[in-house]
């Protein structure tokens, strides 16, 4: 049996679907059992646990041959990442107590970066889980293609999207959440020892110009993209309700300046199957 956290989201759901397709039993670890009703109807065992509660997590992980950890993202973290640290401490204690057969933890591209940024939450998780007694894999995907959901309305209605990734012709490792979930499920079924890192991106790297061109193809009209000036970010993010915009700004700097990148050799990076246009067409369909 495989215990899956985050099953009600895109990545966790893809993990579970892949395991089900392979005939594997799945235990959904959720905060609210009602949100997992559809998974229960598919034959999934459902247990409730909070990601910052070691006791309930340990019970949820008990007896699992593998556990998928999807740390909840905190997009506006307080200084020092206290929200992430509470989850990290609980997950670490729960895994030590439950002793599942193996662990796959969703991390991120650039988890090895020494500059503090929004993704440092994943760096801290990796550092904490490296001393566990069971085999652990940290899956480091690139930028999620689904982040382009924010651009659908603007591309459709105005023919103009804004980009925090810059310059506009710089290719960035991106990946579809479907590939992240599929690969995570495949990793869970593998055997290995110790701690390892697996880096994952899509079939080809993507520039902001590529995103605009793909939207243009989908909508049948020109779509341009423009740079959002770095000097406007702080005020813009604060106007959107963020209290601590610097971590997000530094994450974007990391992609733009190149210090958020894959750590391993190019030949070792796993390539996904889902291309950008497929993801964007699905986002457009969902937007209606």
C-alpha positions in Angstrom: 0.0 0.0 0.0 1.2 3.5 -0.9 0.2 6.5 1.3 -0.2 9.7 -0.8 -0.4 13.2 0.6 -1.7 16.0 -1.5 -4.0 13.6 -3.4 -6.7 16.2 -4.0 -4.2 18.4 -6.0 -2.9 18.0 -9.5 0.4 16.2 -8.6 -0.9 14.0 -5.8 -3.9 13.1 -7.9 -1.6 12.1 -10.8 0.5 9.9 -8.4 -2.6 8.1 -7.2 -4.0 7.6 -10.7 -0.8 6.1 -12.0 -0.6 3.7 -9.0 -4.2 2.7 -9.5 -3.6 2.1 -13.2 -0.8 -0.3 -12.2 -3.2 -2.2 -9.8 -1.5 -0.8 -6.6 -3.5 -0.1 -3.4 -3.6 3.6 -2.4 -4.2 5.3 0.9 -5.2 9.0 0.7 -3.8 11.1 3.4 -6.0 14.2 3.6 -7.0 17.0 6.0 -10.7 16.7 5.1 -12.2 13.3 4.2 -15.1 14.9 2.3 -12.6 16.3 -0.2 -11.4 12.8 -0.9 -14.9 11.3 -1.4 -14.2 10.6 -5.1 -11.1 8.7 -4.2 -12.9 6.7 -1.7 -15.5 5.8 -4.3 -12.6 4.5 -6.5 -11.6 2.1 -3.8 -9.0 4.3 -2.1 -8.5 4.0 1.7 -8.9 7.5 3.2 -7.3 8.6 6.4 -7.3 12.1 7.9 -4.1 13.8 9.1 -2.7 17.3 9.3 0.7 17.9 7.7 1.9 19.7 10.8 0.7 17.0 13.2 3.3 14.2 13.7 0.9 11.9 15.5 -1.8 11.8 12.9 0.8 11.6 10.1 2.5 8.7 11.7 -0.8 6.8 12.0 -1.5 7.6 8.3 2.0 6.3 7.2 1.9 3.1 9.3 2.3 0.0 7.3 2.9 1.7 4.0 5.4 0.2 1.6 5.9 3.7 0.2 4.9 7.3 1.1 4.6 10.3 -1.2 5.3 13.6 0.6 3.8 16.7 -1.0 4.7 19.6 1.3 1.9 22.2 1.2 3.3 25.3 -0.5 3.4 28.6 1.4 3.4 31.4 -1.1 3.8 34.3 1.3 5.9 32.8 4.1 6.8 34.6 7.3 10.6 35.3 7.8 12.4 32.2 8.7 9.7 29.9 7.1 8.0 28.9 10.3 5.1 27.4 8.4 7.3 25.1 6.4 9.4 24.3 9.4 6.3 23.1 11.4 5.4 20.7 8.5 9.0 19.6 8.1 9.3 18.7 11.8 6.0 16.8 11.8 6.8 14.9 8.6 10.3 14.0 9.9 9.0 12.7 13.2 6.1 10.8 11.6 8.4 9.0 9.1 10.8 8.1 11.8 8.0 6.7 13.9 6.0 4.9 11.1 9.1 3.5 9.3 7.5 3.1 5.8 9.4 1.1 3.3 10.5 4.1 1.3 9.7 7.8 0.7 9.4 10.0 -2.4 9.3 13.7 -1.5 8.4 16.4 -3.9 11.1 19.0 -3.9 12.1 21.5 -6.6 14.6 22.6 -9.2 17.2 24.7 -7.4 16.8 23.0 -4.0 20.6 23.1 -3.7 20.7 26.9 -4.0 22.3 28.8 -1.1 20.4 32.0 -1.7 17.3 32.4 0.4 14.1 32.4 -1.8 10.6 31.0 -1.9 11.9 27.6 -2.8 14.1 27.4 0.3 11.1 25.7 1.9 12.1 22.6 -0.2 15.7 23.0 0.7 14.9 22.8 4.4 12.7 19.7 3.8 15.5 17.9 1.9 18.0 18.8 4.7 15.7 17.4 7.3 14.8 14.1 5.6 18.3 13.1 4.5 19.0 11.4 7.9 16.0 9.1 7.7 16.7 5.3 8.0 14.6 4.3 5.0 15.4 5.0 1.3 14.4 8.5 0.3 14.1 10.1 -3.2 13.8 13.9 -3.6 12.0 14.6 -6.9 13.1 18.0 -8.2 10.8 19.1 -11.1 11.2 22.3 -13.1 8.8 25.2 -13.3 5.3 23.9 -13.6 3.7 24.6 -17.0 0.4 25.0 -15.2 1.6 28.3 -13.8 0.5 29.7 -17.2 -3.1 29.4 -15.9 -2.7 33.0 -14.8 -2.2 34.0 -18.4 -5.2 32.4 -20.0 -7.7 35.3 -19.7 -5.1 37.9 -20.8 -4.0 35.9 -23.8 -7.6 35.2 -24.8 -9.1 38.7 -24.2 -6.2 41.1 -24.7 -3.6 39.2 -26.8 -0.9 40.2 -24.3 0.6 38.4 -21.4 3.1 39.6 -18.8 6.2 37.7 -17.9 8.3 37.7 -14.7 10.6 35.3 -16.4 13.1 37.2 -18.4 14.7 37.8 -20.8 11.8 36.6 -23.0 13.9 34.4 -25.1 15.5 32.5 -22.2 14.6 28.9 -22.1 13.5 27.6 -18.7 13.1 23.9 -17.6 9.3 23.4 -17.3 7.2 20.3 -16.7 3.6 19.3 -16.6 2.1 18.2 -13.3 0.9 15.0 -15.0 4.5 14.1 -15.7 5.5 15.0 -12.1 2.8 12.7 -10.7 3.5 9.9 -13.1 7.3 9.9 -12.5 6.7 10.1 -8.7 4.5 7.0 -8.8 7.1 5.2 -10.9 9.8 6.1 -8.4 7.7 4.8 -5.5 7.7 1.4 -7.1 11.4 1.3 -7.6 14.0 -0.2 -5.2 17.0 1.8 -4.1 19.1 2.5 -1.0 20.0 5.6 0.8 19.1 9.1 -0.5 18.9 10.1 -4.1 17.9 13.1 -6.2 15.9 12.8 -9.4 15.5 15.9 -11.6 12.7 16.2 -14.0 11.7 18.5 -16.9 9.4 18.4 -19.9 10.2 17.3 -23.4 11.9 20.6 -24.2 12.7 23.8 -22.4 10.3 26.8 -22.7 10.7 30.5 -23.2 8.1 33.1 -22.4 7.9 33.7 -26.1 7.1 30.0 -26.6 4.2 30.4 -24.2 2.8 33.4 -26.1 3.2 31.5 -29.4 1.4 28.5 -28.1 -1.5 30.6 -26.9 -1.6 32.3 -30.3 -2.0 28.9 -31.9 -4.7 27.9 -29.5 -6.8 31.1 -29.8 -6.1 31.8 -33.4 -5.0 35.4 -32.9 -1.7 37.1 -32.1 -0.5 36.9 -28.5 2.4 39.1 -27.4 4.3 39.0 -24.2 5.9 41.8 -22.2 8.4 42.0 -19.4 7.2 43.0 -15.9 10.0 45.4 -14.7 11.9 44.1 -11.7 11.5 47.6 -10.1 7.7 47.1 -10.0 7.6 43.7 -8.4 7.5 44.7 -4.7 4.7 47.2 -5.0 2.8 44.9 -7.4 3.0 41.8 -5.1 2.0 43.9 -2.1 -1.0 45.3 -4.0 -2.0 41.7 -4.5 -2.0 41.1 -0.7 1.4 39.6 -0.1 3.0 40.6 3.2 6.5 39.3 2.4 7.2 39.6 -1.3 11.0 39.2 -1.1 11.1 35.4 -1.1 9.0 35.3 -4.3 11.1 38.0 -5.9 14.3 36.2 -5.1 12.9 33.0 -6.6 12.2 34.8 -9.8 15.7 36.3 -9.7 17.1 32.8 -9.3 15.4 31.6 -12.5 16.4 34.8 -14.4 20.0 34.9 -13.1 20.5 31.2 -13.5 21.2 30.2 -9.9 18.0 28.3 -9.6 18.8 25.5 -12.0 19.3 21.7 -12.1 22.2 20.4 -10.1 23.0 17.2 -12.0 24.4 16.4 -15.4 22.1 17.2 -18.4 22.2 13.5 -19.4 20.8 12.5 -16.0 17.7 14.7 -16.1 14.5 12.7 -16.6 12.4 14.0 -19.5 8.6 14.1 -19.3 6.2 13.3 -22.1 3.6 16.1 -21.9 4.4 19.2 -24.1 3.5 22.8 -23.5 0.6 23.1 -26.0 -1.1 20.1 -24.4 -1.0 21.7 -21.0 -2.2 25.1 -22.3 -5.1 23.6 -24.2 -6.2 21.9 -21.0 -5.9 25.2 -19.1 -8.0 27.0 -21.7 -10.6 24.3 -21.7 -10.9 24.5 -17.9 -11.2 28.3 -18.0 -14.2 28.0 -20.3 
